[in-house]
Each structure stands twice: as structure tokens, then as C-alpha cells.
């Protein structure tokens, strides 16, 4: 598990992710369901490659991603590395992002 100072540094480098307890979260809003599923499939490809899988909630055009390292009971570099890669693919699709509340 990363120390709080490192978590704060890594959070500052992410695009609209929020810290919730021992997880980082981000909500994405798309034009419709198909765009949401397209995005989730891209996230799944990255997660498989990284062998680090976020929790994914799809609600029509809304996608919420939650990342934590369960085996470490908190945030690790894996969570932040995954979030950075997700941010890159998020730019490929026409969507609106909102910070998780």
C-alpha cells in the first residue's frame, strides 16, 4: 500500500479521478449505451494486459470505475498506472467525464 504523500502526488497527475476511502474512482458519461460498452471493452483489454481489474458499473450511458488493490488492502502503483492508461483511451471516444462524488 502506498503512503498518503505518494497517493496525493499520483492523484494530482490523474484527470478527474477522486479518492474514496482506499479506492480511486471516476465516472464517465457517454452519448448512449453502445458508447459505454465500447469504453468498457477498451478498459477490459487494458485490465487484462495489466492483470489488474477495476470494478466496473454500467448504467446505460454512465460508467463508474473503481480501482484498488485488494491483495494489498489499499492503493498501489498498479491502480494509478491503470488509471493513467484508462485516461488515455477515454480521449478516443466522444464523452463527458465527471469526477466521482
NORDAJO-V514913 format. One record per backbone hydrogen bond with DSSP energy under -1.0 kcal/mol. CO is the residue of the C=O (numbers start at 0). NH is the residue of the N-H. Records with the same first field share a line. If there is no record, write none. Layout:
CO = NH  NH
This chain:
2 = 6
3 = 7
4 = 8
5 = 9
6 = 10
7 = 11
10 = 13
17 = 24
19 = 22
22 = 19
23 = 66
24 = 17
25 = 64
26 = 97
27 = 62
28 = 95
31 = 35
32 = 36
33 = 37
34 = 38
35 = 39
36 = 40
37 = 41
38 = 42
39 = 43
40 = 44
41 = 45
42 = 46
43 = 47
44 = 48
45 = 49
46 = 50  51
54 = 65
56 = 63
58 = 61
60 = 29
61 = 58
62 = 27
63 = 56
64 = 25
65 = 54
66 = 23
68 = 71  73
73 = 68
74 = 1
75 = 79
76 = 80
77 = 81
78 = 82
79 = 83
80 = 84
81 = 85
82 = 86
83 = 87
84 = 88
85 = 89
88 = 91
95 = 28
97 = 26
